[in-house]
């Protein structure tokens, strides 16, 4: 990896300045997976300025990372409607949706898609008057090439802060495998036939714990000045959070950014994948499932709309999953590569220490020694711009290699809802602010 001879602060300033020049020459484009493009964002001003209220701009309000090809779906969900329930972290007056066929081996044809507000949180029924058909380049039908993504045309829709949205797709023809995010911690719905614009949710009789095809929602905001991307593993994915309650640590962070006086007004984009590693991809029998952070960084971080800062919570699975990393320097070097790529875009990076895992299955003294070595390097300041010490926040003072019982979901690895809240409270919001006058 290239190391700048300049001090970290000077090197970061140079990278930010270069990124600003690049962006000034070429408009900021939200690029979908595998290079799918979409319209440029509007002008960007700091939150303290009156300009955003007059101009507005597109900002990422919700996202998830396409994680795996859904097993046993060679024909996709032909002839069925999929109603995904997602939770916005920002308010806005317009919205647009990203749909992904990243893991598909054939083109995905969607003849009908829609966006609506849920009548009540978690419901398959749309709020009265909120159902909007989605178009793509003016057309109701769109074909998404295998390995690619598309972004819908904007629709006028008043999205409130912390609103549940219904993103519905219908495909009339077989196409698969289905691009899936398996740990949604949110109940979504399936229905037979084309029910994409059904405001009444009674046809949606099948419940599902997955998100399919939908990977992002942007809103047109006159208040928010950008978004923070949380790149992580199952702890960021929130696999132990209460289903349907939006109690991942990123949800608690979004609430702080919405409500605390003086906080940067950012959306929060959760790009956690359960089992994710810094260095190696692959999961189960597929080498393409669960791409590593190094593999997915451009797609899941740099192409997100309005990204202003990055929080990285990764490294535990490099230690715990086979083949296990036994050299802590390899893990920290991988993290430094992520930071360098963020700096090339002028983005500050807040990184977390690795949280306690003693008592979790398969953990022994060797794994603990590697975790401690990685944490020592992170705390020493040689990896990230800023550090949030999730290890210190979550550990039991009487037994620091273990999670505090109140913060342990029970598996000695993943936090409880209370633990996720404590993580969000530990984030210094000022470290997310970045360069306030930088256009993206």
C-alpha positions in Angstrom: 0.0 0.0 0.0 1.2 3.5 -0.8 2.0 5.6 2.3 2.1 9.3 2.0 5.3 11.0 3.4 3.1 13.8 4.7 1.6 13.8 8.2 -1.9 12.2 8.4 -3.6 15.6 8.7 -1.8 17.1 5.8 -2.3 14.0 3.6 -6.0 14.1 4.4 -6.2 17.8 3.5 -4.4 17.2 0.2 -6.7 14.2 -0.7 -9.8 16.3 0.2 -8.6 19.1 -2.0 -7.9 16.8 -5.0 -11.3 15.2 -4.6 -13.0 18.6 -4.7 -11.2 19.5 -7.9 -12.2 16.2 -9.5 -15.8 16.7 -8.5 -15.8 20.3 -9.7 -14.8 19.1 -13.2 -17.2 16.1 -13.4 -20.7 16.1 -11.7 -21.2 13.7 -8.9 -23.0 10.7 -10.2 -24.7 8.0 -8.1 -23.5 4.8 -9.8 -25.3 1.6 -9.1 -23.7 -1.8 -8.7 -21.3 -2.8 -11.5 -21.3 0.7 -13.0 -25.0 1.5 -13.4 -25.4 5.3 -13.6 -28.0 7.8 -12.6 -28.7 11.6 -12.5 -26.2 13.9 -11.0 -27.0 15.4 -7.5 -28.0 18.9 -7.0 -25.9 21.7 -5.5 -24.6 21.0 -2.0 -24.1 23.5 0.9 -23.3 23.1 4.6 -26.3 22.6 6.9 -25.7 26.0 8.6 -26.3 27.8 5.3 -29.8 28.9 4.2 -29.0 27.6 0.7 -30.2 24.0 1.2 -33.7 25.2 2.2 -33.9 27.0 -1.1 -32.2 24.5 -3.3 -32.4 21.0 -1.9 -30.5 18.0 -3.1 -30.6 14.2 -3.2 -29.4 12.4 -0.1 -29.3 8.7 0.8 -32.0 8.0 3.3 -31.8 4.2 3.5 -29.7 1.4 2.0 -28.7 -2.2 2.4 -25.9 -4.1 0.8 -26.7 -6.9 -1.7 -25.2 -9.8 0.2 -26.0 -13.2 -1.4 -27.7 -15.0 -4.2 -30.9 -16.5 -2.7 -30.7 -20.3 -2.7 -33.1 -22.3 -4.8 -34.3 -19.3 -6.9 -33.1 -20.1 -10.4 -36.4 -18.7 -11.8 -36.7 -15.8 -9.3 -40.2 -14.9 -8.2 -41.9 -14.8 -11.5 -45.6 -14.0 -11.2 -45.3 -12.8 -7.6 -45.1 -9.3 -6.0 -42.5 -8.6 -3.4 -43.3 -5.8 -0.9 -40.1 -4.7 0.9 -40.6 -2.7 4.1 -37.7 -0.3 4.7 -37.1 2.5 7.2 -36.1 6.0 6.1 -33.6 7.9 8.2 -34.4 11.3 6.6 -37.4 13.4 5.6 -37.9 14.6 2.0 -40.4 15.8 -0.6 -39.4 13.4 -3.4 -37.9 9.9 -3.5 -36.2 7.5 -5.9 -35.3 3.8 -5.5 -32.3 1.6 -6.4 -33.0 -2.0 -7.5 -30.2 -4.5 -7.9 -29.7 -7.7 -9.9 -26.1 -8.1 -8.7 -26.3 -11.9 -8.1 -28.6 -12.6 -11.0 -27.3 -14.8 -13.8 -30.0 -13.6 -16.2 -31.6 -10.2 -16.9 -34.3 -9.3 -14.4 -37.5 -7.8 -16.1 -39.7 -5.8 -13.8 -43.0 -4.9 -15.4 -44.3 -3.0 -12.4 -42.8 -1.4 -9.3 -44.1 1.1 -6.8 -43.2 3.2 -3.7 -45.6 4.1 -0.9 -45.7 5.1 2.8 -46.7 2.3 5.2 -50.0 3.1 6.9 -48.5 2.1 10.2 -44.9 0.9 10.9 -44.3 -2.6 9.5 -47.6 -2.8 7.7 -48.1 -4.1 4.1 -50.9 -1.5 3.6 -50.1 1.8 2.2 -51.0 5.1 3.8 -54.0 6.7 1.9 -52.9 8.7 -1.1 -49.3 7.7 -0.9 -49.0 4.9 -3.6 -46.7 5.9 -6.5 -45.9 3.8 -9.5 -42.2 3.8 -10.3 -40.9 4.6 -13.8 -37.4 4.1 -15.2 -36.5 6.5 -18.0 -40.2 7.2 -18.3 -41.2 3.6 -18.7 -43.1 1.4 -16.3 -41.1 -1.7 -17.3 -37.4 -2.0 -16.8 -34.9 -4.8 -17.5 -31.9 -5.0 -15.1 -28.9 -6.8 -16.7 -27.3 -9.5 -14.6 -24.8 -8.1 -12.2 -26.2 -4.5 -12.6 -28.6 -2.1 -10.9 -31.0 0.6 -11.9 -32.4 3.7 -10.2 -36.0 4.8 -10.7 -37.2 8.2 -11.8 -38.1 10.5 -8.9 -41.6 10.5 -7.6 -43.2 13.2 -5.5 -43.8 11.8 -2.0 -43.6 13.5 1.4 -41.4 11.2 3.4 -41.4 11.9 7.1 -38.3 11.3 9.3 -38.2 7.7 10.5 -41.0 6.6 8.1 -41.5 3.1 6.9 -41.6 2.8 3.1 -43.1 0.1 0.9 -41.0 -0.8 -2.1 -42.8 -3.3 -4.3 -41.6 -5.1 -7.4 -43.3 -7.5 -9.8 -41.6 -9.6 -12.4 -43.7 -11.5 -15.0 -40.9 -13.8 -16.2 -38.4 -16.1 -14.6 -35.0 -14.6 -13.7 -32.6 -15.6 -11.0 -31.0 -16.2 -8.6 -32.6 -13.4 -6.6 -30.3 -10.7 -5.1 -30.9 -10.9 -1.4 -30.1 -9.3 1.9 -30.9 -12.1 4.4 -30.7 -10.4 7.8 -33.2 -7.5 7.4 -34.5 -7.6 11.0 -37.7 -6.4 9.3 -40.8 -8.3 8.1 -41.6 -7.8 4.4 -44.3 -9.5 2.3 -45.1 -11.6 -0.8 -48.3 -11.8 -2.8 -49.4 -13.8 -5.8 -49.9 -11.9 -9.1 -49.3 -8.3 -9.9 -50.2 -6.5 -6.7 -47.5 -3.7 -7.0 -50.0 -0.9 -6.7 -52.4 -2.5 -4.3 -52.8 0.1 -1.5 -54.6 -2.6 0.6 -52.1 -5.1 1.9 -54.6 -8.0 2.3 -53.2 -9.9 -0.7 -49.7 -10.0 1.0 -50.3 -13.1 3.0 -46.8 -14.4 3.1 -44.3 -12.9 5.4 -40.5 -12.9 4.9 -37.5 -11.8 6.9 -35.5 -10.8 3.8 -35.0 -7.8 1.5 -35.0 -8.7 -2.2 -33.8 -6.5 -5.0 -34.1 -3.2 -3.2 -30.8 -1.7 -2.1 -31.3 2.0 -1.7 -33.7 4.9 -1.3 -32.8 8.5 -1.8 -34.9 11.5 -0.8 -34.9 15.1 -2.0 -34.0 17.1 1.1 -33.8 20.8 2.0 -32.4 20.0 5.4 -29.9 17.2 5.3 -26.4 18.0 4.2 -25.3 14.4 3.4 -25.2 10.8 4.7 -22.8 8.7 6.7 -22.2 5.1 5.6 -21.7 2.4 8.2 -19.6 -0.4 6.7 -19.6 -3.5 8.8 -20.4 -7.1 9.6 -23.3 -8.7 11.6 -22.9 -6.2 14.4 -23.7 -3.3 12.0 -26.3 -5.5 10.2 -28.0 -5.7 13.5 -28.7 -9.5 13.4 -29.6 -9.6 17.1 -31.8 -6.5 17.2 -35.5 -6.8 17.9 -37.3 -7.5 14.6 -39.3 -4.6 13.2 -38.2 -2.2 16.0 -35.3 -0.4 14.2 -32.9 -0.9 17.1 -29.7 -1.5 15.2 -26.9 0.8 16.4 -27.2 2.7 13.1 -30.9 3.3 13.8 -30.0 4.8 17.2 -27.3 6.9 15.5 -29.8 8.2 12.9 -32.1 9.3 15.8 -29.3 11.2 17.3 -28.4 12.9 14.1 -32.1 13.9 13.6 -32.7 15.2 17.1 -29.6 16.4 18.8 -28.9 20.1 18.7 -25.9 21.0 16.6 -25.6 17.5 15.1 -24.7 17.2 11.4 -28.0 16.5 9.6 -27.1 13.3 7.9 -28.9 10.2 6.7 -27.5 6.9 7.9 -26.8 4.2 5.4 -26.4 0.7 6.8 -24.0 -1.4 4.7 -23.5 -4.2 7.2 -23.4 -7.8 6.0 -23.5 -10.7 8.5 -20.2 -12.7 8.3 -18.4 -10.0 6.4 -14.6 -9.7 6.4 -12.1 -7.1 5.5 -9.9 -9.4 3.4 -11.8 -12.4 2.1 -15.2 -12.8 0.4 -17.3 -15.9 0.0 -19.9 -17.6 2.1 -21.3 -21.1 2.0 -20.8 -22.9 -1.3 -20.5 -19.7 -3.3 -17.4 -17.7 -3.8 -19.3 -14.6 -5.0 -21.6 -14.4 -1.9 -20.7 -12.0 0.9 -18.0 -10.0 -1.0 -15.2 -8.7 1.3 -15.1 -5.0 2.3 -12.2 -4.5 0.0 -14.3 -5.9 -2.9 -17.5 -4.0 -2.2 -16.2 -0.7 -0.9 -16.7 1.3 -4.1 -20.2 0.0 -4.6 -21.4 0.1 -1.1 -19.7 3.3 0.1 -18.3 5.5 -2.6 -21.4 5.3 -4.9 -23.9 6.1 -2.2 -25.7 9.4 -2.6 -24.4 12.3 -0.7 -21.9 10.3 1.4 -19.9 12.7 3.7 -18.3 10.3 6.2 -17.7 6.6 6.8 -17.8 4.5 9.9 -16.0 1.1 9.7 -16.8 -1.8 12.1 -15.0 -4.8 10.7 -12.3 -7.3 11.5 -13.9 -9.8 13.9 -14.9 -12.3 11.1 -11.3 -12.1 9.7 -10.3 -13.6 13.1 -13.2 -16.0 13.6 -14.1 -17.4 10.2 -12.2 -20.0 8.3 -9.6 -19.5 7.0 -8.7 -17.5 10.0 -6.3 -14.6 9.8 -3.4 -15.1 12.3 -1.5 -12.0 11.5 -3.1 -8.9 13.0 -1.1 -6.6 10.7 -2.8 -8.1 7.7 -6.2 -7.1 9.1 -5.0 -3.5 10.0 -3.4 -3.2 6.6 -6.7 -4.1 4.9 -8.4 -1.4 7.1 -5.8 1.1 6.0 -6.5 0.4 2.4 -10.2 1.2 3.0 -9.2 4.4 4.6 -6.9 5.4 1.7 -9.8 4.8 -0.8 -12.1 7.0 1.3 -9.4 9.7 1.5 -9.1 9.7 -2.3 -12.7 10.9 -2.2 -12.1 13.3 0.6 -14.1 11.3 3.1 -13.1 11.1 6.8 -13.2 7.6 8.3 -14.2 6.7 11.9 -13.1 3.2 12.8 -14.2 1.0 15.7 -12.2 -1.3 17.9 -13.1 -5.0 17.7 -15.7 -5.9 20.4 -15.4 -8.7 22.9 -16.2 -12.2 21.9 -14.9 -14.5 24.7 -17.5 -17.3 25.3 -18.6 -17.4 21.7 -18.3 -20.7 20.0 -14.8 -21.5 18.6 -13.1 -18.6 20.4 -9.8 -19.3 22.1 -6.8 -17.5 23.5 -5.2 -17.2 20.0 -8.2 -15.3 18.6 -8.3 -13.0 21.7 -4.6 -12.2 21.3 -5.2 -11.2 17.6 -8.2 -9.0 18.6 -6.1 -7.2 21.2 -3.3 -6.6 18.8 -5.7 -5.1 16.2 -7.3 -2.9 18.9 -3.9 -1.7 20.0 -3.0 -0.6 16.5 -6.4 1.1 16.1 -6.1 2.9 19.4 -2.6 4.0 18.6 -4.0 6.1 15.8 -2.3 4.4 12.9 -5.4 3.1 11.1 -8.4 5.5 11.1 -8.9 9.3 11.3 -11.0 8.9 14.4 -11.7 6.0 16.7 -14.9 5.0 18.4 -14.0 2.5 21.1 -16.9 0.0 20.8 -14.8 -2.5 22.7 -14.6 -0.3 25.8 -18.3 0.6 25.5 -19.5 -3.0 25.4 -17.1 -4.9 27.5 -17.7 -6.1 31.1 -15.3 -4.2 33.4 -15.1 -7.2 35.6 -14.1 -9.5 32.7 -13.0 -7.2 29.8 -12.7 -10.1 27.3 -16.5 -10.6 27.5 -19.5 -8.5 26.7 -21.3 -6.8 29.6 -24.2 -9.2 30.3 -26.7 -6.3 29.9 -25.2 -5.7 26.4 -25.0 -9.4 25.4 -27.8 -10.8 23.2 -26.9 -14.2 24.6 -24.4 -15.5 22.1 -21.4 -13.6 23.6 -20.7 -11.9 20.3 -23.7 -9.8 19.2 -25.0 -6.9 21.3 -28.5 -6.6 22.7 -30.8 -3.7 21.9 -29.3 -1.9 24.9 -25.8 -2.6 23.6 -26.7 -1.2 20.2 -28.0 2.0 21.9 -24.7 2.3 23.9 -22.7 1.9 20.7 -24.6 4.8 19.0 -24.2 7.0 22.0 -20.4 6.5 21.9 -20.0 8.0 18.5 -18.7 11.6 18.6 -21.0 13.2 16.1 -18.4 15.9 15.3 -16.0 13.3 13.9 -18.6 12.7 11.2 -18.8 16.2 10.0 -15.9 16.1 7.6 -15.3 19.0 5.3 -18.5 21.1 5.5 -17.8 23.1 2.3 -16.8 20.1 0.2 -19.2 19.4 -2.7 -19.8 15.7 -3.5 
